[in-house]
Amino acid sequence: MNSIFLTALIFAPLLGILVLLITPKTNVEAIKIVGFLATLPSLILALIAFWQYKAGAGLEQFAVKYEWFTFGNKDLTGEIYGSQVYQPISFELGINGFSLVMILLTAVLSTLAAIASIHVKKEWKGYFILFLLLQIGMLGVFAAENLLLFFFFFELTLIPMFFLIGKWGFFEKESAAYRFLIYNGLGSAILLIVFVVLFTKTGTMNIAEITAMFTGNSDAMFLGEVSDDLRMGLLIALLVAFGIKLPIVPLHSWMLKVHVQAPPSIVMLHAGVLLKIGAFGLIRFGVGIFPEQFDQLAFILAILGVVNLLYGAFLALIQTDFKMVLAYSSISHMGIVLIGLAALNEAGIQGAIFQVVSHGFIAALLFFLIGVMYERTGTTDIGKLGGLAKAMPLTAGFFLVGAMASLGLPGMSGFVSEFLAFMGLFNEMPVVAAVGTLGIILTAAYLLRAVLGMTFGTKAAGYGEKVVDLRGVEYIPVFAMLFFIILIGVYPSILAQPLQDTINAIILGIGG
């Protein structure tokens, strides 16, 4: 039964897609219900896997491996093809503590984003088919155990996102969609080149086997010469490919367009999960496969992290549109991920991973509230939203709570991640870390300026007096995300325990 558990978790949304295909597009209520219900099986299975793990069950029980295809005409292991010896490529799925946490984050936010989709105005059938296809891609990325399958799911996220932005976005949606596709397509091309080189040098697509060979923990022989220069080149290529996704300045401009022009329910997934694929890739492939070379680039990564942190914070401070404030805030907060990874010690890496999860929930919460606010007022201009606390007191209050979480208020998840990441960097590069702390101060400044300007500023004539506050199902995403933000903040061990094995493996790989 466990052999199909992970397959069912990832591909369960396909059932919803099939039902939607035969549902008349005029039956809007049925489409909404099916679209929401189709996200639940993956969420339920992810919760079951997490609680089984917490109860002491091993994650290896969920591994899936089926022979997929071989090279050449003969179905034999060790087939000679192009003068190289290649293993057959298998369909392999599996999870470790890190990927389990990411799968749970994806499943939770997918269900909550499906609820947030009530604000979509047109063509529900096509929207939810693409939405569920996107969910399959996101879940698959974190469970793939070989390079080809990872790349397949990685690419699968691009297609639905392109159409979801371009069809259901705002005024400049086509420009945002094409910019998303061009930048991420370039990253995919670079990633494919790296994967092909790894395959030709190792003869296998299995990520664990490749990691073991490159870190010296395997007796298997390389099929070709793998020099230090080649390793460094591959790592730099990975940094560019996943740096576009994260994003790392100056590869960030496409993300600003997406955050502003995509529908808020999709930005919840983009900011909450898709950006995190960049961090996941850097950790699994960058640090995992090339630990020595990663160590050599640690100082540069720390500088890039501080640049991200300060650049995003400074520009967020001068924005007049709240979406742009949060877009630059995402760039700034991804700098904390780079800072933690650059430390290459237990505290820093733990802080980076905590930041990945924490920012996922916080960004999704704030963009959901933006969707509610835009639905009522028709604007996200800070100057036109003065006095929001009087018209929409609950929404304004939750905005303030989300801002507190984002700026690292103790007792919330943002504090834990920032504290660990900076503690790790202070142990290794105290001067760089000290400069980076300016970003934390700026974060408080730009978030409080924006939120207080909207909620308690002088009311402008941007919307009517009688606007409706949060109501009905809109409370579900807000309370659910706040629950996880506070849970991680007051009980960080709920994340620390499943992440420990991953962190130990990384530390061992870099010789810690």
Secondary structure as UniProt FT lines:
FT   HELIX           2..11
FT   HELIX           13..21
FT   TURN            25..26
FT   HELIX           28..37
FT   TURN            38..39
FT   HELIX           40..54
FT   TURN            55..56
FT   HELIX           59..62
FT   STRAND          64..69
FT   TURN            77..78
FT   STRAND          79..81
FT   TURN            82..83
FT   STRAND          84..86
FT   STRAND          89..93
FT   HELIX           97..116
FT   HELIX           117..119
FT   HELIX           124..143
FT   HELIX           147..168
FT   TURN            171..172
FT   HELIX           173..202
FT   HELIX           207..214
FT   TURN            215..216
FT   HELIX           228..245
FT   TURN            246..247
FT   TURN            249..250
FT   HELIX           253..261
FT   HELIX           264..269
FT   HELIX           270..274
FT   HELIX           275..281
FT   HELIX           282..287
FT   HELIX           288..289
FT   HELIX           291..296
FT   HELIX           298..316
FT   TURN            317..318
FT   HELIX           322..343
FT   HELIX           346..377
FT   HELIX           382..384
FT   TURN            386..387
FT   HELIX           388..391
FT   HELIX           393..406
FT   TURN            407..408
FT   TURN            410..411
FT   HELIX           413..428
FT   HELIX           430..456
FT   TURN            461..462
FT   HELIX           472..474
FT   HELIX           475..490
FT   HELIX           493..509
FT   TURN            510..511
//
